[in-house]
Amino acid sequence: MKNKSGRPGRVLQRDISIAFFRSGILGFGGGPSSIPLVHQEVVKKYGWMDEDEFGDTLALANTLPGPINTKMAGYIGYRIAGIWGCLNAIIVSVIPTVLMMILLLGLIQKYKDIPKVQNMSIAVIPVVAVLLGQLTWDFIKKSGESLGWLKALLLIVLSTVLIEVLHIHPAIVILACIVLVFAPLLKRRKKI
């Protein structure tokens, strides 16, 4: 696979390393907090994807098992720099996090009875909430602009009811949307 970014190979690999190291190491709390960080790097900073492509990647990654940051790193790395980009992105997003987890969990376990340590995790929650809120608003705006506000709001309400009220897994809702979009296309293709 060719380098699709137009940047020299070493520079691109360095950029991939920096982007996915940041999202991997700063994504405190896992997937929900790493998604806005990946978005910041991939869409806003480096421009490897636009909002629609990122949304599609995120939706598909959410339907597959495993950590979201690792799946997105692998796909995005592969998409922009082939197999070496994929391996680079996965390694820099996983290895430092694993090492930090071992180190930090050891420290937390050692000092777990100190009130400041107990409150540390609680203090991070509002920051993660703001990151998720910002990403959510960006997706709502983009949906409103591309689908039209009425369709976007109807889909938001319908998805909320299916996921939160009826407790249908988000992957099933996403797969149902994919089927609804592609089923008519497949029927038309069979007729031709």
N, C-alpha and C positions, 0 to 999 in steps of 0.2 A: 504494500500500500504506500502511496506517495504522501509526502508531507503536504498537507492541504492548507497550511497557514501562510505559506510564502516566506517563512523565516528560515534562516539556516538551521540545519539539524541540531547542532549543539545548543544554539540559543533556544530553540523550541523545546528541547529536552530539559534545559535549565528552567524554562518558564513552567513547563509541566510539573517539574519537581517542586518549585516554589508554590505553585497554585494548590497542588494537592497535599503538600506538607502542611500548609496553613489550614486548609479545611479539615484535614485529619487531626492535627494536633490541637486546634482551637475549637473543634466541634464538641464542646462539653455537653455531655448528656446523650450523645449519639446522633442518630438520624435527624430528628427534628431541628437540632441546632446546627448541624453541618450543612443542611440543604441551602439555607441563605448564604453560607460562606462559599459553597461551591458556585452558587448563582453569581455572587459578587466577582469571583475570580474568572469564571468561564464566560459570562455574558458581559458584565460591566468592565472588568479590567482588561482582559485579553481579547474579547470579541470572537471567541471560537464558535459561539452559537448565538442565535438571536433568541428572543423571549419565547417564541413559538417552539423552536427546536428544543430548548431547555425544558419547557413544559411537557412536551411529548416524551422526552427522555426520562423526566421525573415520573410521569404517569406509568410508563412501561416498567421502570425500575421498581416502582412500588408494587407491581404485580408479581415480581419474582422474589424468591426467598433470599435471605442474606442481608448484610448491612448495606444500607442505601449509599453511603459514601464510597464504599468499595466498588459497588456495581457501577455507580456513575463514573468513578475514576477510571475503571477499566474500559468502559464504553467510550468516554470522551477522549481518553488517551489514545485508544485505537483509532478513533475517528479522525483525529488530527495528526497523528504521527505513526500509525501502523502498530505492529506488534510491540515494538520497542517503546512506543509511547504508552501503550496499555500496561506493559510490565513496569515501567517507570512510575506511572501514576499509582498503580496498586501498591508497589513497594513503599513509596514515600508516604502514602496515606495510611498504611497498616503498621509497618515496623516501628516508626517513632511512637505511635499511639500505644502499641503493645508494651514497649519499653517504659513509657511514661506511666502506663497503668500499673505495671509491676512496681515501679518506684513509688508512685503516689499512694497506691493501696497499702504498701508496706508502711509508709509514713502515717497515713490515716489510721491504720490499725494500731500503730504504736501510740498515737496521741488522740485516740477516739474519745476519751473522756474529758478533753479540754473543750469548754463551751465554744470558743472561737472556731475550732475545727468542726464542731457539730453545726454551727451556723453557716459555715462556708458554702455548703451545698445549697442551703436554702436561699442564700443571697444571689446565687447565679440564676435562679428560676425567672425572676423578672426580666433579666437581660435576654434570656432565650425567648421569653414571651414577646418581647419587642421585635426581635429578629424574625420570628414566625409571623407576627402581625404585619410587618413591613413586606415580607414576601407574599403573604396572602393578599394584601391590598394591591401589590403589583400584578398578581395573577387576575384579580377581579377587574382591574382597569383594562388589562390586555384582553380579557374575555369580553368585556363590554364593548371595546373598540372593534374586535374582530367578528364577534357573533351578533352584536347589537345588544343593547342593555336589557331588553325584555327577555330574549332567549337566554342570555347569560344569567340573569337573576332567576329565571325559572329552573335552569339547570343547577344553580347553587342551592335553591330551596329543595328541589327534588333529591339532590345528592345528600343534603343534610338530613332529610327525612329518612332516606334509605339507610344511611350509615349510622346516624345518631338515634333515631327513633325505632327503626325496625332492626337495627343491629346487623345489617348486612355488611360483610367485610368489604373494605374499599377496593380490593383487587377484583371482586365480583362486579362491583359497580363500574369500574374502569373497563373490564372485559366486556360487559354488556354494552357500554358505549362503543367500543371497538366493533363488536358484532353488528350493532345497529347501523354503523356507518358503512361497513364493508359488505354486509349482506345484500343490499340493493345493487352494489357495484358488481358483485359476483353473479347475481341473477342476470343483469344486463349483458355481462360478458358471455354467459352461456347461450343467450339468445342470438348473439352475433355469429 
